[in-house]
Amino acid sequence: MSKKSKNRSKQAAHISAKQRQEQNLTVAEQDAEKYGDVLFSVTYFLDEKSADNAAALYGGGRTRDLCLVLLVVGIVMLVTNFVLGFNLAIFLIALVLSVSGATASGNWKSVTMWALMGTNLGDSKEDLNRHNVVTAEEVIVEGPGAEVLRLPLRELRRVRHDEHGCLAMFGKARVAYFPASQMSVSRLRELEQFLEKAAR
């Protein structure tokens, strides 16, 4: 490779980095103009990996435990029914509990993804671009399309996070997902702490 082509490559990389920095600055300026004092901001594409990570957070907690309890209770009822004498009503109830608990536990990823698609994250299958802005008073979710969803922090119910991101749940199938891949570790941790404090 000649010296000229190496210099051109360096210049192109420098210009590209500068353009990205200017674009980010422009987005930050636009957010400040629209929403005032912005504490956190993230833009991402809701691809399959992001949706899987958000679904894991959405379906986490005690819901899976409930499915396992249903499975155990159903099995105990079936065994008890056969030991103490057969009763068709108890048998059918036990069978339904066992099968539904086993099915939900075995297909937990699909169950949580189905539940997540019922929220505002699953509103559109065509436009998967999202832009989240956090201010001192609210979380704003831009997308799909020109839709803007304003979620007041006083309505924040739960915050779940792991190494893949943070999910803020506001009830009534309204959520805001912040993927770790689009934020630095320190900023993500600050966001998690801010949202957890707001949820109390």
ZIJOSUL-V643195 format. One record per pair of residues at least 24 apart in sequence whose ideal C-beta (glycine too) atoms are under 10 Angstrom apart, sorted by the first residue. I is the first residue (numbers start at 1). J is the second residue. If there is no record, write none. Layout:
# ZIJOSUL-V643195
I,J + I,J
This chain:
# ZIJOSUL-V643195
27,131 + 27,133 + 28,133 + 30,131 + 30,133 + 31,131 + 31,133 + 31,134 + 31,135 + 31,140 + 31,142 + 32,133 + 32,135 + 34,133 + 34,140 + 34,142 + 34,148 + 35,133 + 35,134 + 35,135 + 35,137 + 35,138 + 35,140 + 35,148 + 35,150 + 36,133 + 36,135 + 36,136 + 36,137 + 37,135 + 37,136 + 37,137 + 38,133 + 38,134 + 38,135 + 38,136 + 38,140 + 39,133 + 39,134 + 39,135 + 39,136 + 39,139 + 39,187 + 39,190 + 39,191 + 39,194 + 40,132 + 40,133 + 40,134 + 40,135 + 40,139 + 40,166 + 40,178 + 40,183 + 40,187 + 40,188 + 40,190 + 40,191 + 40,194 + 40,195 + 41,131 + 41,132 + 41,133 + 41,134 + 41,135 + 41,140 + 41,178 + 41,182 + 41,183 + 41,187 + 42,130 + 42,131 + 42,132 + 42,133 + 42,134 + 42,165 + 42,166 + 42,176 + 42,177 + 42,178 + 42,179 + 42,180 + 42,181 + 42,182 + 42,183 + 42,187 + 42,188 + 42,191 + 43,129 + 43,130 + 43,131 + 43,132 + 43,133 + 43,142 + 43,143 + 43,182 + 44,128 + 44,129 + 44,130 + 44,131 + 44,132 + 44,143 + 44,165 + 44,177 + 44,178 + 44,179 + 44,181 + 44,182 + 44,183 + 45,127 + 45,128 + 45,129 + 45,130 + 45,143 + 45,179 + 45,182 + 46,121 + 46,122 + 46,124 + 46,125 + 46,127 + 46,128 + 46,129 + 46,130 + 46,143 + 46,144 + 46,177 + 46,179 + 47,128 + 47,179 + 48,113 + 48,128 + 49,164 + 49,179 + 49,181 + 50,121 + 50,128 + 50,130 + 50,164 + 50,165 + 50,177 + 50,179 + 50,180 + 50,181 + 50,182 + 51,113 + 51,116 + 51,117 + 51,121 + 51,122 + 51,128 + 51,177 + 52,109 + 52,112 + 52,113 + 52,116 + 52,164 + 53,162 + 53,163 + 53,164 + 53,165 + 53,167 + 53,177 + 53,179 + 53,180 + 53,181 + 54,112 + 54,113 + 54,116 + 54,119 + 54,121 + 54,122 + 54,160 + 54,164 + 54,165 + 54,166 + 54,167 + 54,175 + 54,176 + 54,177 + 54,178 + 54,179 + 55,108 + 55,109 + 55,110 + 55,111 + 55,112 + 55,113 + 55,114 + 55,115 + 55,116 + 55,117 + 55,119 + 55,121 + 55,122 + 55,167 + 55,177 + 56,108 + 56,109 + 56,112 + 56,113 + 56,116 + 56,160 + 56,162 + 56,164 + 56,165 + 56,167 + 57,112 + 57,116 + 57,158 + 57,159 + 57,160 + 57,161 + 57,162 + 57,164 + 57,165 + 57,166 + 57,167 + 57,168 + 57,169 + 57,175 + 57,177 + 58,112 + 58,113 + 58,115 + 58,116 + 58,117 + 58,118 + 58,119 + 58,121 + 58,158 + 58,160 + 58,167 + 58,169 + 58,175 + 58,177 + 59,104 + 59,108 + 59,109 + 59,110 + 59,111 + 59,112 + 59,113 + 59,114 + 59,115 + 59,116 + 59,160 + 60,108 + 60,112 + 60,158 + 60,160 + 60,161 + 60,162 + 60,167 + 61,158 + 61,160 + 63,104 + 63,108 + 63,111 + 63,112 + 63,115 + 64,104 + 64,105 + 64,108 + 64,111 + 64,112 + 65,105 + 66,101 + 66,104 + 66,105 + 67,100 + 67,101 + 67,102 + 67,103 + 67,104 + 67,105 + 67,106 + 67,107 + 67,108 + 67,111 + 68,101 + 68,102 + 68,104 + 68,105 + 68,108 + 69,97 + 69,101 + 69,105 + 70,96 + 70,97 + 70,98 + 70,99 + 70,100 + 70,101 + 70,102 + 70,103 + 70,104 + 70,105 + 71,97 + 71,98 + 71,99 + 71,100 + 71,101 + 71,102 + 71,103 + 71,104 + 71,105 + 71,106 + 72,97 + 72,98 + 72,101 + 73,97 + 73,98 + 73,101 + 74,98 + 74,99 + 74,100 + 74,101 + 74,102 + 75,101 + 75,102 + 115,173 + 116,167 + 116,173 + 116,175 + 116,177 + 117,173 + 118,173 + 119,167 + 119,169 + 119,170 + 119,172 + 119,173 + 119,174 + 119,175 + 119,176 + 119,177 + 120,144 + 120,147 + 120,149 + 120,151 + 120,170 + 120,172 + 120,173 + 120,174 + 120,175 + 120,176 + 120,177 + 121,167 + 121,173 + 121,174 + 121,175 + 121,176 + 121,177 + 122,173 + 122,175 + 123,147 + 123,149 + 123,173 + 130,176 + 130,177 + 130,178 + 130,179 + 130,182 + 132,168 + 132,176 + 132,177 + 132,178 + 132,179 + 132,182 + 132,191 + 133,176 + 134,168 + 134,176 + 134,178 + 134,191 + 134,194 + 134,195 + 134,198 + 136,194 + 136,198 + 137,198 + 138,170 + 138,198 + 139,168 + 139,170 + 139,174 + 139,175 + 139,176 + 139,178 + 139,195 + 139,198 + 140,176 + 141,168 + 141,170 + 141,174 + 141,175 + 141,176 + 141,177 + 149,174 + 149,175 + 149,176 + 150,174 + 151,175 + 151,176 + 152,198 + 153,194 + 153,195 + 153,197 + 153,198 + 153,199 + 154,198 + 154,199 + 155,198 + 155,199 + 156,195 + 156,196 + 156,197 + 156,198 + 156,199 + 156,200 + 157,199 + 158,195 + 158,196 + 158,199 + 159,191 + 159,192 + 159,193 + 159,194 + 159,195 + 159,196 + 159,197 + 159,198 + 159,199 + 159,200 + 160,192 + 160,195 + 160,196 + 161,188 + 161,189 + 161,191 + 161,192 + 161,193 + 161,195 + 161,196 + 163,188 + 164,188 + 165,191 + 165,192 + 166,191 + 166,192 + 166,194 + 166,195 + 166,196 + 167,195 + 168,192 + 168,195 + 168,196 + 168,198 + 168,199 + 169,199 + 170,199
